[in-house]
């Protein structure tokens, strides 16, 4: 039966862990053993990870993958038993324990506790653990209770706390408590302004209700509603800008930001993001025609903003590739008129019209569309009632189902005082279409229905009217020359205490309020990141040396550093998902034979998605694993040059072909030499003496080296080597290793036992018999390591059944169950929810987000 413990004890222990700079208080002298066990675990686990991202050099079936993960979990558990300060082993152990294959919440939580005491600033495991726990609950109320209890304990991890509060807000919304959910989303934003998911979800909620005193003037109520609507628009823009901050490479986010700013009448603010969009288009291969469409959009926007010099530059740049474009020539002519260059304007118009008419007779494929454009041109750019009607009627004959062509024809009829014909064409037209609206206005004015004309024109979104914006604004000024009065502070109605009120204040201009809100939240520094990402992020791997002897651990410390002066956002959904793929190329010097890149491992480099200046995220990785380990361990007499390649945020195009997503950020390859051990008589004598009289560490090192020489000799006997190694006295070496199975130091016994793993060994040999005796050794580590060497040559079923029942050591017990293909017992974490939860989260909020909202 699974052992059950109290959830709250574990959680309190976790989040009230030791402060930064403290230690576990437990020391160990077995760090080298821990590192070896850790490497053995990575050797099993890394190929499973690589297969999951479609970059593996071996195909593992699901059963083999599961077995590897469980065995890796055992070895990691052994690693932290040998050295409790091995932080990376604790982290990996938590990851495996919380995987679907093992799913042991109690032990996973304990591993997280230990890791968090060693690395208290690492947010990523905390975030993963919360997601793992939430996924284990079946009921919404369980998730709510779990989150509400743990939120106060996450204060050291603001972004994680913000995400957890967002999850609680979602659960709160699902039960219909909309106001409470809104407050929770707002609190999540106040904790971390990088949580754009919380803002997006808050904006999807209906607006908070507004309460006014009885007798409040209608115009005050209307002003209050307008103010709240504007606030929602500001937050919608902030959301888009937050998304762009997270990923300055995101072209679609940039285009959406431009579109939403212009749609809200903030065209001046949109202009600076056009340059960012062009910069991204130069770096990326976007869909064809996007740049031209963007230029056209900016041209029209700058015209409506009366930025005429910019208009000229944009139009001339556009016309270099499309000199006959009717709209752009028309806008350029209008600009020339604004600049009082009437002769140039006339010339541009005449040339544009001439070229367009000439094209009509030359290319029948474009003739229908070109006739519609000429009709539009004669309606709004160079008014010509007869020409407009002629080309509109011709275009309508070609495309009588096209709504735009129908509206152009309707306006052309109106230009020619053919009111009834124009009105008939407006049936079922889009009320927000600017051409249809201007047509309807002219028809209504012909009947002296000024109020109706004004209402019809106000229904149009003037910010979406394109080049017609100017004409619509002019018509609005004609019909309504006086602006609506602006309320003064004295005219506002005081808010009602205790109610969900919206304070009515004198509104600034919409664009001014929008700009001040954005300036308060964003400094725009990250927008230059795509031009020179190497000035923002640096990634590298460091090794202790570039020259290694046989069996030396090759341990890489991988760093990701923010070298800029601005805070960045990294991780999923950002410009950089900081994970690395590590490969190796191996060459035996003098042979000229360089093998293909072999995948080694895959690691994540996220300790906190909020990445402030000068911070480094780091991870430790053992590199002598996988096929590289097989080569280095079984060929001690060969010198190898190994080149390690790291791919940051890898993009896998096909097996064997990989690049990093951002080329400028890719780490430099690192080349090392693994030196050969040439077994001369003198060198062998020294190693044999170590096995006889050496210290514990010397005996272990020599046993491993001698094991490698024995493996190499067996390969040579089978003609599996492409070089000729020196011969060794295999018998005497085996005898010396066997003698060490009786050594008084348990570590010597354990590693000597493991040295026989994979060697040809008769079940009746002295070494095999002594290994069998070690299965009852008083030290768990000896029993644990002996099984690895005996399992391939002996039937251990009876022993394993016995051990899995009575051995008090948890690791040996679980090892036996793994060998017997039996499931492990797991430690469950019960969640006992009281009938009335006395813990209440403070749902009040006076932060900026709620105030704006």
MIPA-531417 format. One record per residue (C-alpha): x, y, z. Coordinates in nm, 2 decimals, padded with zeros to 4 digits. Example, Ala and Ser with C-alpha at 12.3 -4.5 7.8 and 13.67 -1.06 7.14 Angstrom:
<pts>
       px       py       pz
    01.23   -00.45    00.78
    01.37   -00.11    00.71
</pts>
This chain:
<pts>
       px       py       pz
    00.00    00.00    00.00
    00.13    00.34   -00.09
    00.27    00.55    00.19
    00.07    00.87    00.25
    00.19    01.19    00.41
    00.03    01.53    00.48
    00.04    01.77    00.19
    00.06    02.08    00.40
    00.37    01.97    00.58
    00.56    01.91    00.26
    00.44    02.24    00.11
    00.53    02.45    00.41
    00.87    02.28    00.43
    00.92    02.35    00.06
    00.84    02.72    00.06
    00.98    02.80    00.40
    01.31    02.64    00.29
    01.66    02.77    00.39
    01.74    03.13    00.27
    02.00    03.20    00.00
    02.35    03.12    00.11
    02.26    02.85    00.36
    02.35    02.48    00.33
    02.18    02.15    00.39
    02.40    02.09    00.69
    02.49    01.74    00.56
    02.83    01.68    00.40
    02.96    01.39    00.20
    03.30    01.28    00.07
    03.15    01.08   -00.21
    03.10    01.35   -00.47
    03.30    01.16   -00.74
    03.08    00.86   -00.69
    02.78    01.08   -00.72
    02.90    01.23   -01.04
    02.96    00.89   -01.19
    02.62    00.77   -01.10
    02.47    01.09   -01.24
    02.66    01.03   -01.57
    02.52    00.67   -01.58
    02.17    00.81   -01.53
    02.21    01.06   -01.81
    02.35    00.78   -02.03
    02.01    00.61   -01.99
    01.78    00.91   -01.99
    01.93    01.14   -02.26
    01.84    00.91   -02.56
    01.48    00.91   -02.45
    01.48    01.29   -02.43
    01.64    01.31   -02.78
    01.39    01.08   -02.93
    01.11    01.30   -02.79
    01.24    01.59   -02.99
    01.30    01.37   -03.30
    01.68    01.38   -03.28
    01.80    01.04   -03.16
    02.05    00.80   -03.31
    01.86    00.50   -03.17
    01.49    00.41   -03.18
    01.35    00.30   -02.85
    01.02    00.13   -02.81
    00.79    00.25   -02.53
    00.88   -00.03   -02.30
    01.25    00.03   -02.33
    01.20    00.40   -02.29
    01.01    00.34   -01.97
    01.27    00.10   -01.84
    01.55    00.35   -01.91
    01.37    00.63   -01.73
    01.30    00.41   -01.42
    01.66    00.29   -01.41
    01.79    00.65   -01.45
    01.56    00.75   -01.16
    01.73    00.48   -00.95
    02.08    00.59   -01.04
    01.99    00.96   -00.97
    01.85    00.85   -00.63
    02.18    00.67   -00.56
    02.37    00.98   -00.67
    02.20    01.21   -00.42
    02.24    00.94   -00.15
    02.62    00.95   -00.22
    02.63    01.33   -00.23
    02.32    01.52   -00.11
    02.47    01.85   -00.24
    02.45    01.73   -00.61
    02.19    01.99   -00.71
    02.15    01.89   -01.07
    02.09    01.53   -00.97
    01.81    01.64   -00.73
    01.66    01.85   -01.01
    01.67    01.57   -01.26
    01.54    01.33   -01.00
    01.23    01.55   -00.95
    01.18    01.57   -01.32
    01.17    01.19   -01.36
    00.97    01.13   -01.04
    00.70    01.36   -01.18
    00.70    01.21   -01.53
    00.40    01.00   -01.64
    00.62    00.69   -01.63
    00.69    00.71   -01.26
    00.44    00.96   -01.12
    00.55    00.97   -00.76
    00.42    01.30   -00.61
    00.56    01.24   -00.26
    00.92    01.17   -00.37
    00.90    01.44   -00.64
    00.81    01.69   -00.38
    01.09    01.58   -00.15
    01.34    01.61   -00.44
    01.21    01.96   -00.51
    01.26    02.05   -00.14
    01.62    01.94   -00.15
    01.69    02.11   -00.48
    01.53    02.44   -00.37
    01.75    02.45   -00.06
    02.05    02.41   -00.29
    01.93    02.64   -00.57
    01.67    02.87   -00.41
    01.66    03.11   -00.71
    01.56    02.86   -00.97
    01.19    02.91   -01.06
    01.16    02.65   -01.33
    01.13    02.34   -01.11
    00.88    02.51   -00.89
    00.67    02.60   -01.19
    00.69    02.24   -01.33
    00.60    02.10   -00.99
    00.29    02.32   -00.96
    00.17    02.21   -01.31
    00.24    01.85   -01.22
    00.03    01.87   -00.90
   -00.25    02.05   -01.07
   -00.27    01.78   -01.34
   -00.31    01.52   -01.07
   -00.63    01.66   -00.93
   -00.96    01.56   -01.09
   -01.19    01.82   -00.93
   -01.19    02.19   -00.97
   -01.23    02.25   -00.60
   -00.92    02.05   -00.54
   -00.72    02.27   -00.77
   -00.87    02.58   -00.62
   -00.78    02.47   -00.27
   -00.43    02.37   -00.37
   -00.36    02.71   -00.54
   -00.52    02.92   -00.26
   -00.31    02.74    00.00
    00.02    02.78   -00.19
   -00.01    03.12   -00.34
    00.12    03.31   -00.03
    00.42    03.08   -00.02
    00.53    03.17   -00.38
    00.63    03.52   -00.30
    01.00    03.45   -00.37
    00.89    03.35   -00.73
    00.69    03.64   -00.86
    00.63    03.51   -01.22
    00.54    03.16   -01.09
    00.31    03.32   -00.84
    00.15    03.53   -01.11
    00.09    03.23   -01.33
   -00.06    03.03   -01.04
   -00.29    03.32   -00.95
   -00.40    03.33   -01.32
   -00.49    02.96   -01.29
   -00.69    03.03   -00.98
   -00.87    03.32   -01.16
   -00.96    03.08   -01.45
   -01.11    02.83   -01.20
   -01.29    03.11   -01.03
   -01.44    03.23   -01.36
   -01.55    02.88   -01.44
   -01.78    02.87   -01.14
   -01.94    03.20   -01.24
   -01.77    03.45   -01.00
   -01.67    03.70   -01.27
   -01.59    04.00   -01.04
   -01.37    03.78   -00.82
   -01.20    03.64   -01.13
   -01.14    03.99   -01.26
   -00.97    04.09   -00.93
   -00.75    03.78   -00.94
   -00.64    03.85   -01.29
   -00.56    04.20   -01.19
   -00.36    04.08   -00.89
   -00.17    03.84   -01.12
   -00.07    04.14   -01.34
    00.03    04.35   -01.04
    00.27    04.07   -00.93
    00.43    04.03   -01.28
    00.37    04.27   -01.56
    00.51    04.01   -01.80
    00.20    03.78   -01.76
    00.02    03.88   -02.08
   -00.20    03.57   -02.05
   -00.36    03.72   -01.74
   -00.43    04.05   -01.92
   -00.57    03.87   -02.23
   -00.81    03.67   -02.01
   -00.91    03.97   -01.81
   -01.00    04.16   -02.14
   -01.22    03.86   -02.24
   -01.43    03.92   -01.94
   -01.73    04.15   -01.96
   -01.65    04.50   -01.83
   -01.72    04.57   -01.47
   -02.06    04.73   -01.41
   -02.07    05.10   -01.34
   -02.28    05.25   -01.07
   -02.40    05.61   -01.07
   -02.60    05.81   -00.82
   -02.96    05.86   -00.90
   -03.01    06.17   -01.10
   -02.67    06.16   -01.27
   -02.69    06.36   -01.59
   -02.70    06.14   -01.91
   -02.40    06.31   -02.05
   -02.20    06.22   -01.74
   -02.31    05.86   -01.77
   -02.21    05.86   -02.13
   -01.87    06.02   -02.06
   -01.81    05.75   -01.79
   -01.89    05.47   -02.03
   -01.67    05.63   -02.29
   -01.39    05.66   -02.04
   -01.41    05.29   -01.95
   -01.43    05.19   -02.31
   -01.11    05.39   -02.38
   -00.94    05.21   -02.08
   -01.02    04.88   -02.24
   -00.86    05.00   -02.56
   -00.55    05.10   -02.38
   -00.52    04.76   -02.21
   -00.58    04.59   -02.55
   -00.28    04.79   -02.69
   -00.07    04.71   -02.38
   -00.15    04.34   -02.43
   -00.02    04.35   -02.79
    00.29    04.55   -02.67
    00.36    04.29   -02.40
    00.35    04.02   -02.66
    00.60    04.21   -02.87
    00.82    04.27   -02.57
    00.83    03.89   -02.51
    00.92    03.83   -02.87
    01.06    04.12   -03.07
    01.10    03.89   -03.37
    00.72    03.84   -03.39
    00.61    04.01   -03.71
    00.25    03.92   -03.67
    00.24    04.08   -03.32
    00.40    04.39   -03.47
    00.14    04.41   -03.75
   -00.14    04.35   -03.50
    00.00    04.63   -03.28
    00.01    04.87   -03.58
   -00.34    04.77   -03.68
   -00.49    04.81   -03.33
   -00.32    05.15   -03.27
   -00.45    05.29   -03.60
   -00.79    05.14   -03.53
   -00.81    05.33   -03.21
   -00.70    05.65   -03.37
   -00.34    05.65   -03.24
   -00.18    05.67   -03.58
    00.12    05.87   -03.46
    00.21    05.60   -03.21
    00.17    05.33   -03.48
    00.43    05.50   -03.70
    00.73    05.39   -03.49
    00.63    05.03   -03.51
    00.63    05.04   -03.89
    01.01    05.07   -03.88
    01.03    04.76   -03.66
    00.81    04.57   -03.90
    01.03    04.66   -04.20
    01.33    04.55   -04.00
    01.17    04.21   -03.93
    01.07    04.17   -04.29
    01.44    04.22   -04.39
    01.54    03.94   -04.15
    01.26    03.71   -04.22
    01.11    03.57   -04.55
    00.75    03.67   -04.50
    00.47    03.61   -04.74
    00.51    03.79   -05.08
    00.37    04.14   -05.10
    00.36    04.21   -04.72
    00.62    04.49   -04.74
    00.43    04.66   -05.02
    00.10    04.63   -04.83
    00.27    04.77   -04.52
    00.41    05.06   -04.71
    00.07    05.14   -04.86
   -00.09    05.12   -04.52
    00.18    05.35   -04.37
    00.14    05.59   -04.66
   -00.23    05.63   -04.61
   -00.18    05.66   -04.23
    00.09    05.93   -04.26
   -00.14    06.12   -04.51
   -00.42    06.12   -04.25
   -00.17    06.24   -03.99
   -00.06    06.52   -04.22
    00.29    06.39   -04.22
    00.34    06.50   -04.58
    00.72    06.48   -04.60
    00.70    06.12   -04.48
    00.43    06.06   -04.74
    00.65    06.18   -05.02
    00.94    05.95   -04.91
    00.71    05.65   -04.87
    00.54    05.71   -05.20
    00.86    05.76   -05.40
    01.01    05.44   -05.24
    00.70    05.24   -05.32
    00.68    05.37   -05.68
    01.04    05.25   -05.75
    00.90    04.90   -05.77
    00.55    04.97   -05.88
    00.56    05.30   -06.08
    00.21    05.27   -06.22
    00.02    05.21   -05.89
   -00.29    05.43   -05.92
   -00.36    05.47   -05.55
    00.00    05.56   -05.46
    00.03    05.81   -05.74
   -00.31    05.95   -05.63
   -00.20    06.00   -05.27
    00.13    06.15   -05.39
   -00.07    06.40   -05.60
   -00.29    06.49   -05.30
    00.03    06.55   -05.09
    00.17    06.78   -05.36
   -00.15    06.98   -05.35
   -00.12    07.00   -04.97
    00.24    07.13   -05.02
    00.10    07.38   -05.28
    00.30    07.21   -05.56
    00.00    07.21   -05.79
    00.18    07.17   -06.12
    00.36    06.86   -05.99
    00.02    06.73   -05.86
   -00.14    06.78   -06.20
    00.14    06.61   -06.38
    00.13    06.31   -06.15
   -00.25    06.27   -06.19
   -00.24    06.30   -06.57
    00.04    06.05   -06.60
   -00.12    05.80   -06.37
   -00.45    05.83   -06.55
   -00.29    05.79   -06.89
   -00.09    05.49   -06.79
   -00.39    05.32   -06.64
   -00.60    05.38   -06.95
   -00.32    05.25   -07.17
   -00.30    04.94   -06.97
   -00.67    04.87   -07.02
   -00.62    04.79   -07.38
   -00.30    04.59   -07.32
   -00.38    04.34   -07.05
   -00.73    04.20   -07.05
   -00.66    03.99   -06.73
   -00.62    04.30   -06.52
   -00.88    04.51   -06.70
   -01.18    04.44   -06.47
   -00.99    04.53   -06.15
   -00.82    04.83   -06.32
   -01.16    04.97   -06.43
   -01.28    04.95   -06.07
   -00.97    05.13   -05.95
   -01.01    05.40   -06.22
   -01.38    05.45   -06.11
   -01.26    05.48   -05.74
   -00.99    05.72   -05.85
   -01.24    05.95   -06.03
   -01.47    05.93   -05.73
   -01.23    06.03   -05.46
   -00.88    06.13   -05.58
   -00.95    06.33   -05.90
   -01.33    06.38   -05.90
   -01.48    06.34   -06.24
   -01.85    06.24   -06.24
   -01.86    06.13   -06.60
   -01.54    05.93   -06.58
   -01.64    05.77   -06.25
   -01.97    05.66   -06.38
   -01.83    05.52   -06.70
   -01.57    05.31   -06.54
   -01.79    05.21   -06.25
   -02.06    05.08   -06.48
   -01.80    04.89   -06.68
   -01.65    04.74   -06.37
   -02.00    04.64   -06.24
   -02.07    04.45   -06.56
   -01.76    04.24   -06.49
   -01.82    04.20   -06.12
   -02.18    04.26   -06.02
   -02.14    04.06   -05.70
   -01.84    04.25   -05.57
   -01.96    04.47   -05.28
   -01.68    04.72   -05.33
   -01.76    04.77   -05.70
   -02.13    04.80   -05.62
   -02.06    05.08   -05.36
   -01.83    05.26   -05.60
   -02.10    05.26   -05.87
   -02.35    05.38   -05.61
   -02.13    05.68   -05.53
   -02.07    05.75   -05.90
   -02.45    05.77   -05.95
   -02.47    06.01   -05.66
   -02.19    06.23   -05.81
   -02.42    06.25   -06.12
   -02.72    06.34   -05.91
   -02.88    05.99   -05.98
   -03.00    05.95   -05.63
   -03.24    05.66   -05.68
   -03.00    05.45   -05.87
   -02.74    05.50   -05.61
   -02.98    05.42   -05.32
   -03.09    05.10   -05.49
   -02.73    04.97   -05.50
   -02.69    05.03   -05.13
   -02.93    04.75   -05.03
   -02.76    04.51   -04.78
   -02.44    04.71   -04.78
   -02.20    04.70   -04.49
   -02.30    05.00   -04.26
   -01.94    05.05   -04.17
   -01.81    05.06   -04.53
   -01.68    05.42   -04.58
   -01.78    05.43   -04.95
   -02.14    05.31   -04.88
   -02.16    05.55   -04.58
   -02.05    05.86   -04.79
   -02.30    05.76   -05.06
   -02.58    05.73   -04.81
   -02.49    06.06   -04.65
   -02.51    06.24   -04.99
   -02.85    06.08   -05.06
   -02.98    06.19   -04.72
   -02.85    06.54   -04.76
   -03.02    06.56   -05.10
   -03.34    06.52   -04.90
   -03.23    06.78   -04.63
   -03.21    06.50   -04.37
   -02.91    06.64   -04.19
   -02.96    06.46   -03.86
   -02.99    06.12   -04.04
   -02.68    06.20   -04.25
   -02.48    06.28   -03.93
   -02.60    05.96   -03.76
   -02.51    05.76   -04.06
   -02.16    05.91   -04.09
   -02.10    05.86   -03.71
   -02.17    05.49   -03.76
   -01.85    05.46   -03.96
   -01.52    05.38   -03.79
   -01.33    05.68   -03.92
   -01.00    05.52   -03.81
   -01.06    05.23   -04.06
   -01.16    05.45   -04.35
   -00.82    05.46   -04.51
   -00.76    05.75   -04.76
   -01.13    05.85   -04.71
   -01.07    05.94   -04.35
   -00.99    06.30   -04.44
   -01.32    06.34   -04.64
   -01.53    06.18   -04.37
   -01.38    06.41   -04.10
   -01.44    06.71   -04.32
   -01.80    06.61   -04.37
   -01.85    06.55   -04.00
   -01.72    06.90   -03.93
   -01.97    07.04   -04.19
   -02.26    06.86   -04.03
   -02.15    06.91   -03.67
   -01.92    07.21   -03.64
   -01.92    07.22   -03.26
   -01.74    06.96   -03.06
   -01.91    06.79   -02.76
   -01.83    06.98   -02.43
   -01.56    06.83   -02.21
   -01.67    06.77   -01.85
   -01.49    06.96   -01.58
   -01.41    06.80   -01.25
   -01.69    07.00   -01.09
   -01.94    06.84   -01.32
   -01.84    06.48   -01.24
   -02.05    06.27   -01.01
   -01.87    06.15   -00.69
   -01.84    05.77   -00.67
   -02.06    05.58   -00.43
   -01.86    05.43   -00.14
   -01.86    05.05   -00.14
   -01.99    05.03   -00.49
   -01.81    04.92   -00.81
   -01.77    05.27   -00.94
   -01.57    05.42   -01.22
   -01.44    05.77   -01.14
   -01.52    06.02   -01.41
   -01.22    06.25   -01.47
   -01.15    06.50   -01.74
   -01.03    06.27   -02.02
   -00.71    06.35   -02.20
   -00.68    06.30   -02.57
   -00.70    05.93   -02.64
   -00.36    05.91   -02.80
   -00.20    06.11   -02.51
   -00.34    05.87   -02.26
   -00.23    05.57   -02.47
    00.12    05.70   -02.51
    00.17    05.78   -02.14
    00.04    05.43   -02.05
    00.29    05.26   -02.29
    00.58    05.48   -02.18
    00.51    05.39   -01.82
    00.53    05.01   -01.90
    00.78    04.98   -02.18
    01.12    05.14   -02.27
    01.14    04.99   -02.62
    01.50    04.88   -02.57
    01.43    04.53   -02.67
    01.30    04.63   -03.01
    01.66    04.66   -03.14
    01.73    04.30   -03.03
    01.66    04.15   -03.38
    01.93    04.37   -03.53
    02.20    04.26   -03.30
    02.09    03.98   -03.07
    02.45    03.91   -02.98
    02.45    04.23   -02.78
    02.17    04.10   -02.56
    02.23    03.72   -02.50
    02.55    03.52   -02.47
    02.56    03.14   -02.45
    02.87    02.93   -02.38
    02.98    02.61   -02.24
    03.29    02.59   -02.01
    03.50    02.28   -01.94
    03.77    02.26   -01.67
    04.04    02.17   -01.93
    04.07    02.07   -02.30
    04.28    01.76   -02.22
    04.14    01.46   -02.05
    04.28    01.12   -01.94
    04.10    00.80   -01.95
    03.78    00.79   -01.74
    03.81    01.16   -01.64
    03.46    01.30   -01.61
    03.39    01.55   -01.89
    03.15    01.79   -01.73
    03.02    02.10   -01.91
    02.88    02.40   -01.74
    02.65    02.57   -01.98
    02.57    02.94   -01.93
    02.30    03.17   -02.08
    02.37    03.53   -01.98
    02.18    03.85   -02.04
    02.46    04.09   -02.13
    02.23    04.38   -02.22
    02.10    04.66   -01.99
    01.74    04.56   -02.02
    01.52    04.29   -01.88
    01.43    04.02   -02.13
    01.16    03.76   -02.13
    01.27    03.41   -02.23
    01.10    03.07   -02.25
    00.81    02.94   -02.44
    00.62    03.21   -02.63
    00.93    03.44   -02.63
    01.20    03.52   -02.89
    01.42    03.25   -02.74
    01.32    02.92   -02.59
    01.65    02.86   -02.41
    01.72    02.49   -02.45
    02.03    02.34   -02.60
    02.10    02.03   -02.80
    02.45    01.90   -02.76
    02.63    01.68   -03.02
    02.98    01.55   -03.06
    03.22    01.47   -03.35
    03.49    01.22   -03.27
    03.82    01.19   -03.46
    04.11    00.96   -03.40
    04.41    01.19   -03.49
    04.61    01.06   -03.78
    04.33    00.86   -03.93
    04.16    01.16   -04.10
    03.83    00.99   -04.02
    03.58    01.23   -03.87
    03.25    01.07   -03.78
    02.91    01.23   -03.82
    02.77    01.44   -03.54
    02.63    01.21   -03.27
    02.36    01.35   -03.05
    02.45    01.35   -02.68
    02.18    01.53   -02.48
    01.92    01.80   -02.45
    01.90    02.05   -02.17
    01.68    02.35   -02.07
    01.83    02.68   -01.95
    01.54    02.84   -01.78
    01.57    02.93   -01.42
    01.34    03.24   -01.45
    01.16    03.35   -01.76
    01.21    03.71   -01.64
    01.58    03.76   -01.73
    01.73    04.07   -01.58
    02.06    04.23   -01.69
    02.38    04.04   -01.59
    02.18    03.73   -01.48
    02.30    03.39   -01.60
    02.10    03.07   -01.62
    02.32    02.77   -01.60
    02.30    02.39   -01.61
    02.56    02.11   -01.56
    02.58    01.83   -01.81
    02.79    01.52   -01.83
    02.92    01.48   -02.18
    03.08    01.14   -02.18
    02.75    00.96   -02.24
    02.57    00.78   -02.52
    02.78    00.66   -02.81
    03.06    00.89   -02.71
    03.09    00.70   -02.38
    03.10    00.37   -02.56
    03.39    00.49   -02.78
    03.59    00.65   -02.50
    03.54    00.38   -02.24
    03.62    00.08   -02.46
    03.92    00.22   -02.64
    04.16    00.34   -02.37
    04.47    00.30   -02.60
    04.34    00.53   -02.86
    04.37    00.91   -02.86
    04.06    01.10   -02.97
    03.98    01.45   -03.06
    03.62    01.54   -02.97
    03.44    01.85   -03.08
    03.12    01.94   -02.90
    02.86    02.15   -03.07
    02.58    02.33   -02.89
    02.26    02.44   -03.06
    02.07    02.70   -02.87
    01.69    02.68   -02.93
    01.75    02.41   -03.19
    01.55    02.37   -03.51
    01.56    02.02   -03.64
    01.51    02.01   -04.02
    01.57    01.64   -04.07
    01.77    01.37   -03.89
    02.13    01.48   -03.89
    02.05    01.84   -04.00
    02.01    02.10   -03.73
    02.06    02.47   -03.67
    02.00    02.72   -03.39
    01.70    02.94   -03.43
    01.90    03.27   -03.40
    02.24    03.22   -03.57
    02.41    03.51   -03.39
    02.35    03.34   -03.05
    02.50    03.00   -03.12
    02.78    02.90   -02.89
    03.13    02.83   -03.02
    03.22    02.46   -03.06
    03.46    02.33   -02.81
    03.74    02.08   -02.90
    03.91    01.86   -02.65
    04.16    01.57   -02.66
    04.10    01.24   -02.47
    04.46    01.11   -02.43
    04.54    00.75   -02.48
    04.67    00.52   -02.21
    04.96    00.32   -02.35
    05.00    00.01   -02.13
    05.37    00.00   -02.12
    05.52   -00.24   -01.86
    05.61    00.05   -01.62
    05.26    00.21   -01.65
    05.09   -00.12   -01.60
    05.30   -00.20   -01.30
    05.20    00.13   -01.14
    04.83    00.07   -01.19
    04.86   -00.29   -01.06
    05.04   -00.16   -00.75
    04.75    00.08   -00.70
    04.51   -00.21   -00.71
    04.72   -00.39   -00.44
    04.81   -00.11   -00.20
    04.66    00.21   -00.32
    04.42    00.45   -00.15
    04.04    00.40   -00.20
    04.03    00.65   -00.48
    04.34    00.51   -00.65
    04.20    00.16   -00.64
    03.87    00.27   -00.79
    04.04    00.47   -01.07
    04.27    00.18   -01.15
    03.98   -00.07   -01.15
    03.80    00.14   -01.41
    04.11    00.18   -01.62
    04.18   -00.19   -01.61
    03.82   -00.27   -01.70
    03.86   -00.05   -02.01
    04.17   -00.23   -02.11
    03.99   -00.57   -02.07
    03.70   -00.45   -02.28
    03.94   -00.33   -02.55
    04.13   -00.66   -02.55
    03.80   -00.85   -02.60
    03.71   -00.63   -02.89
    04.05   -00.69   -03.04
    04.01   -01.07   -03.01
    03.68   -01.04   -03.20
    03.85   -00.83   -03.47
    03.63   -00.53   -03.39
    03.90   -00.27   -03.38
    04.05   -00.07   -03.66
    04.38   -00.03   -03.47
    04.61   -00.28   -03.30
    04.63   -00.23   -02.92
    04.91   -00.34   -02.71
    04.86   -00.68   -02.55
    04.79   -00.70   -02.18
    04.78   -00.99   -01.92
    04.41   -01.01   -01.89
    04.41   -01.29   -01.64
    04.63   -01.12   -01.38
    04.43   -00.80   -01.42
    04.10   -00.98   -01.36
    04.26   -01.14   -01.05
    04.36   -00.81   -00.91
    04.02   -00.66   -00.97
    03.86   -00.97   -00.81
    04.09   -00.93   -00.50
    03.94   -00.58   -00.46
    03.60   -00.73   -00.42
    03.72   -00.82   -00.07
    03.85   -00.48    00.02
    03.75   -00.33    00.35
    03.64    00.00    00.18
    03.28   -00.04    00.06
    03.33    00.20   -00.23
    03.62   -00.01   -00.36
    03.40   -00.32   -00.34
    03.12   -00.15   -00.52
    03.31    00.00   -00.81
    03.53   -00.31   -00.85
    03.20   -00.51   -00.88
    03.08   -00.27   -01.14
    03.40   -00.30   -01.33
    03.30   -00.65   -01.44
    02.98   -00.52   -01.61
    02.98   -00.61   -01.98
    03.29   -00.82   -01.96
    03.29   -01.19   -02.06
    03.24   -01.36   -01.73
    03.17   -01.73   -01.66
    02.91   -01.79   -01.40
    03.14   -02.04   -01.24
    03.44   -01.81   -01.23
    03.59   -01.69   -00.90
    03.49   -01.33   -00.99
    03.13   -01.43   -01.05
    03.11   -01.63   -00.72
    03.26   -01.34   -00.53
    03.01   -01.10   -00.69
    02.73   -01.34   -00.58
    02.86   -01.31   -00.22
    02.84   -00.93   -00.25
    02.47   -00.95   -00.29
    02.45   -00.99    00.09
    02.71   -00.72    00.16
    02.61   -00.50    00.46
    02.65   -00.19    00.25
    02.36   -00.11    00.02
    02.58    00.05   -00.24
    02.78   -00.27   -00.28
    02.46   -00.48   -00.32
    02.32   -00.22   -00.56
    02.63   -00.21   -00.79
    02.69   -00.59   -00.79
    02.35   -00.65   -00.94
    02.45   -00.46   -01.25
    02.74   -00.70   -01.32
    02.56   -01.02   -01.23
    02.23   -00.96   -01.40
    02.35   -01.03   -01.75
    02.53   -01.36   -01.66
    02.31   -01.51   -01.38
    01.95   -01.58   -01.31
    01.88   -01.35   -01.01
    01.50   -01.41   -01.00
    01.50   -01.58   -00.66
    01.74   -01.33   -00.51
    01.54   -01.03   -00.65
    01.21   -01.17   -00.52
    01.36   -01.20   -00.18
    01.52   -00.85   -00.19
    01.20   -00.69   -00.31
    01.03   -00.83    00.00
    01.27   -00.79    00.29
    01.56   -00.56    00.20
    01.52   -00.25    00.41
    01.71   -00.03    00.18
    01.47    00.15   -00.05
    01.70    00.18   -00.35
    01.80   -00.19   -00.34
    01.43   -00.28   -00.30
    01.32   -00.07   -00.59
    01.61   -00.19   -00.81
    01.49   -00.55   -00.75
    01.13   -00.46   -00.85
    01.26   -00.29   -01.16
    01.45   -00.60   -01.26
    01.14   -00.81   -01.20
    00.93   -00.56   -01.40
    00.72   -00.49   -01.10
    00.57   -00.15   -01.03
    00.71    00.07   -00.76
    00.51    00.19   -00.46
    00.47    00.57   -00.47
    00.41    00.82   -00.20
    00.07    00.99   -00.25
   -00.01    01.33   -00.12
   -00.36    01.35    00.01
   -00.55    01.67   -00.02
   -00.80    01.70    00.26
   -01.03    02.00    00.19
   -01.22    02.13    00.48
   -01.59    02.19    00.44
   -01.53    02.57    00.50
   -01.20    02.70    00.38
   -01.09    02.95    00.64
   -00.81    03.08    00.42
   -00.92    03.37    00.20
   -00.71    03.54   -00.06
   -00.71    03.92   -00.04
   -00.91    04.01   -00.35
   -00.88    04.39   -00.31
   -00.66    04.56   -00.57
   -00.55    04.91   -00.61
   -00.28    04.84   -00.87
   -00.25    05.02   -01.20
   -00.41    04.74   -01.40
   -00.73    04.74   -01.20
   -00.74    05.11   -01.20
   -00.71    05.13   -01.58
   -00.96    04.85   -01.62
</pts>
